[in-house]
Amino acid sequence: MKKLFIIPALIGAMFFTSCEDFLDVNTTKDSPITTSVDQVLPVACFYASQLCYDHSEYGVYLSQALTTTGKSQTGSYPYSQGWEFLGVNRHPMWRRHFYDLGANIKKMNEIAELNGNRNAILIGRTIMLASTMFTTDAFGDMPRSQVYQAASPAYDSQQEVYDWMFQEAEELIRLYNDPEWVECSTNLPISEKMDRIYKGDLKKWELYCRAIQARLWLRKLPNWDNNVTTCNKIVEMVDYVLNAWPQTNPTGLDEYEPRYYYPGG
């Protein structure tokens, strides 16, 4: 009888050991242990496009909130169906910046740093620069310097956020013109499926970054540096970007426009 009892006990031990090993690989389907740059970059590019829509939408709703009296909520989304923002604890655009984009790009850049994929880091940082600009323009003060360091990170003032953005834009434009970054031997070959905006073309990403810089300079006009020098810098940058963009369209498609391109309909 003792021998018969030992056999199922051994089988049970083998079963539970294998389950434990399996759980060590991946504890939940929603939180994979590992990922790769080619898996995260398409997500970042998609949300970078979505963010433009978010910002336009918020501009409309904020205008309604400030100009409409006697507001009353007509549905389950107070920011869009009642123009009431104070009672909303999960703003879609706030979540887009910190979670959909920020958390994913932070992880992507960490992996890219280990692999030497400097082109992916440039794209990720450029997207986050744009996202930061859209987010602070809508909300003002926001966490930046201490973000992801605590559950409730300290807020940076909007002035501090803008100081960082001007510095980041200058740094990125310098790196886009550094052969050690754009021609790095360990750079990841970026396909159309990974980057549906510019297909990994770092020159186009540089021009987009320059366009962001021009937009940041525009913010100076009504508040500070409201002079001819700043106006000329903006005009010169816009001319540079438009003249450097491909002027021909050999495929007959619209992919040469500086926009998010969906191939195949």
SULKA-V958063 format. One record per residue. SS is DSSP state (@ for helix, = for strand, . for the rest). PSI is psi in whole degrees, 0 to 359 (none if undefined). D_CENTER is the distance of its C-alpha to the mean C-alpha in whole Angstrom. Layout:
# SULKA-V958063
ss=SS psi=PSI d_center=D_CENTER
ss=SS psi=PSI d_center=D_CENTER
This chain:
# SULKA-V958063
ss=. psi=322 d_center=65
ss=@ psi=322 d_center=63
ss=@ psi=319 d_center=62
ss=@ psi=328 d_center=61
ss=@ psi=328 d_center=59
ss=@ psi=323 d_center=57
ss=@ psi=306 d_center=56
ss=@ psi=331 d_center=54
ss=@ psi=318 d_center=52
ss=@ psi=319 d_center=51
ss=@ psi=318 d_center=49
ss=@ psi=320 d_center=48
ss=@ psi=319 d_center=47
ss=@ psi=321 d_center=45
ss=@ psi=312 d_center=43
ss=@ psi=329 d_center=42
ss=@ psi=317 d_center=41
ss=@ psi=323 d_center=39
ss=@ psi=319 d_center=37
ss=@ psi=319 d_center=36
ss=@ psi=320 d_center=35
ss=@ psi=317 d_center=33
ss=@ psi=333 d_center=31
ss=@ psi=333 d_center=30
ss=@ psi=315 d_center=28
ss=. psi=112 d_center=26
ss=. psi=337 d_center=27
ss=. psi=145 d_center=25
ss=. psi=333 d_center=23
ss=. psi=348 d_center=20
ss=. psi=78 d_center=19
ss=. psi=147 d_center=20
ss=. psi=318 d_center=21
ss=. psi=159 d_center=20
ss=. psi=185 d_center=17
ss=. psi=163 d_center=16
ss=@ psi=318 d_center=14
ss=@ psi=342 d_center=15
ss=@ psi=327 d_center=14
ss=@ psi=324 d_center=11
ss=@ psi=317 d_center=10
ss=@ psi=324 d_center=11
ss=@ psi=315 d_center=9
ss=@ psi=318 d_center=5
ss=@ psi=321 d_center=7
ss=@ psi=312 d_center=9
ss=@ psi=335 d_center=6
ss=@ psi=321 d_center=5
ss=@ psi=317 d_center=9
ss=@ psi=327 d_center=10
ss=@ psi=325 d_center=8
ss=@ psi=319 d_center=11
ss=@ psi=316 d_center=13
ss=@ psi=314 d_center=13
ss=@ psi=318 d_center=13
ss=@ psi=318 d_center=16
ss=@ psi=315 d_center=18
ss=@ psi=325 d_center=17
ss=@ psi=319 d_center=19
ss=@ psi=312 d_center=22
ss=@ psi=321 d_center=22
ss=@ psi=323 d_center=22
ss=@ psi=318 d_center=25
ss=@ psi=318 d_center=27
ss=@ psi=323 d_center=27
ss=@ psi=339 d_center=28
ss=@ psi=355 d_center=31
ss=. psi=126 d_center=32
ss=. psi=161 d_center=35
ss=. psi=43 d_center=36
ss=. psi=141 d_center=33
ss=. psi=136 d_center=33
ss=. psi=132 d_center=31
ss=. psi=2 d_center=32
ss=. psi=195 d_center=29
ss=. psi=357 d_center=27
ss=. psi=91 d_center=24
ss=@ psi=330 d_center=25
ss=@ psi=333 d_center=23
ss=@ psi=340 d_center=23
ss=@ psi=7 d_center=27
ss=. psi=356 d_center=28
ss=. psi=42 d_center=26
ss=. psi=112 d_center=26
ss=. psi=335 d_center=23
ss=. psi=331 d_center=25
ss=. psi=3 d_center=26
ss=. psi=122 d_center=22
ss=. psi=0 d_center=21
ss=. psi=76 d_center=18
ss=. psi=129 d_center=16
ss=@ psi=318 d_center=14
ss=@ psi=324 d_center=11
ss=@ psi=314 d_center=12
ss=@ psi=321 d_center=11
ss=@ psi=315 d_center=8
ss=@ psi=311 d_center=6
ss=@ psi=330 d_center=9
ss=@ psi=297 d_center=9
ss=@ psi=315 d_center=7
ss=@ psi=304 d_center=4
ss=@ psi=308 d_center=6
ss=@ psi=319 d_center=9
ss=@ psi=316 d_center=8
ss=@ psi=325 d_center=6
ss=@ psi=313 d_center=9
ss=@ psi=317 d_center=12
ss=@ psi=316 d_center=11
ss=@ psi=326 d_center=11
ss=@ psi=316 d_center=14
ss=@ psi=317 d_center=16
ss=@ psi=324 d_center=15
ss=@ psi=318 d_center=17
ss=@ psi=324 d_center=20
ss=@ psi=353 d_center=20
ss=. psi=23 d_center=20
ss=. psi=74 d_center=17
ss=@ psi=332 d_center=16
ss=@ psi=322 d_center=15
ss=@ psi=324 d_center=12
ss=@ psi=318 d_center=12
ss=@ psi=316 d_center=12
ss=@ psi=315 d_center=9
ss=@ psi=316 d_center=7
ss=@ psi=324 d_center=8
ss=@ psi=317 d_center=8
ss=@ psi=319 d_center=5
ss=@ psi=329 d_center=4
ss=@ psi=313 d_center=8
ss=@ psi=317 d_center=8
ss=@ psi=320 d_center=6
ss=@ psi=319 d_center=9
ss=@ psi=312 d_center=11
ss=@ psi=319 d_center=11
ss=@ psi=315 d_center=11
ss=@ psi=330 d_center=14
ss=@ psi=330 d_center=16
ss=@ psi=325 d_center=16
ss=@ psi=346 d_center=17
ss=. psi=234 d_center=18
ss=. psi=145 d_center=18
ss== psi=154 d_center=16
ss=. psi=134 d_center=15
ss=. psi=299 d_center=14
ss=. psi=332 d_center=16
ss=. psi=14 d_center=17
ss=. psi=145 d_center=14
ss=. psi=7 d_center=15
ss=. psi=345 d_center=18
ss=. psi=164 d_center=20
ss=. psi=328 d_center=20
ss=. psi=77 d_center=20
ss=. psi=154 d_center=19
ss=. psi=149 d_center=21
ss=. psi=141 d_center=19
ss== psi=147 d_center=19
ss=. psi=158 d_center=21
ss=@ psi=326 d_center=19
ss=@ psi=317 d_center=21
ss=@ psi=322 d_center=20
ss=@ psi=316 d_center=16
ss=@ psi=321 d_center=17
ss=@ psi=317 d_center=19
ss=@ psi=318 d_center=16
ss=@ psi=318 d_center=14
ss=@ psi=317 d_center=17
ss=@ psi=317 d_center=18
ss=@ psi=320 d_center=14
ss=@ psi=315 d_center=15
ss=@ psi=316 d_center=18
ss=@ psi=316 d_center=18
ss=@ psi=316 d_center=15
ss=@ psi=322 d_center=18
ss=@ psi=317 d_center=20
ss=@ psi=326 d_center=19
ss=@ psi=341 d_center=18
ss=. psi=16 d_center=22
ss=. psi=113 d_center=23
ss=@ psi=331 d_center=24
ss=@ psi=343 d_center=24
ss=@ psi=308 d_center=20
ss=@ psi=337 d_center=20
ss=. psi=21 d_center=23
ss=. psi=133 d_center=23
ss=. psi=338 d_center=25
ss=. psi=8 d_center=23
ss=. psi=145 d_center=20
ss=. psi=129 d_center=19
ss=. psi=115 d_center=20
ss=. psi=116 d_center=17
ss=. psi=173 d_center=19
ss=. psi=326 d_center=18
ss=. psi=336 d_center=17
ss=. psi=326 d_center=14
ss=. psi=93 d_center=13
ss=. psi=7 d_center=14
ss=. psi=300 d_center=13
ss=. psi=11 d_center=15
ss=. psi=34 d_center=16
ss=. psi=6 d_center=15
ss=. psi=104 d_center=17
ss=@ psi=336 d_center=16
ss=@ psi=319 d_center=19
ss=@ psi=322 d_center=17
ss=@ psi=324 d_center=13
ss=@ psi=317 d_center=16
ss=@ psi=323 d_center=17
ss=@ psi=319 d_center=14
ss=@ psi=321 d_center=13
ss=@ psi=324 d_center=17
ss=@ psi=322 d_center=16
ss=@ psi=317 d_center=14
ss=@ psi=319 d_center=16
ss=@ psi=322 d_center=19
ss=@ psi=323 d_center=17
ss=@ psi=320 d_center=17
ss=@ psi=325 d_center=21
ss=@ psi=326 d_center=22
ss=@ psi=339 d_center=21
ss=@ psi=332 d_center=24
ss=@ psi=311 d_center=26
ss=. psi=350 d_center=27
ss=. psi=313 d_center=27
ss=. psi=161 d_center=28
ss=. psi=39 d_center=29
ss=. psi=82 d_center=30
ss=. psi=175 d_center=32
ss=@ psi=325 d_center=33
ss=@ psi=313 d_center=31
ss=@ psi=318 d_center=28
ss=@ psi=317 d_center=28
ss=@ psi=322 d_center=30
ss=@ psi=319 d_center=27
ss=@ psi=312 d_center=24
ss=@ psi=316 d_center=27
ss=@ psi=321 d_center=27
ss=@ psi=317 d_center=23
ss=@ psi=315 d_center=23
ss=@ psi=318 d_center=26
ss=@ psi=312 d_center=25
ss=@ psi=313 d_center=22
ss=@ psi=321 d_center=24
ss=@ psi=331 d_center=27
ss=@ psi=345 d_center=24
ss=. psi=146 d_center=23
ss=. psi=128 d_center=25
ss=. psi=349 d_center=28
ss=. psi=161 d_center=29
ss=. psi=75 d_center=28
ss=. psi=338 d_center=31
ss=. psi=347 d_center=29
ss=. psi=3 d_center=30
ss=. psi=176 d_center=27
ss=. psi=14 d_center=24
ss=. psi=349 d_center=21
ss=. psi=1 d_center=22
ss=. psi=145 d_center=21
ss=. psi=74 d_center=17
ss=. psi=173 d_center=16
ss=. psi=123 d_center=14
ss=. psi=122 d_center=17
ss=. psi=101 d_center=18
ss=. psi=147 d_center=21
ss=. psi=19 d_center=24
ss=. psi=none d_center=24
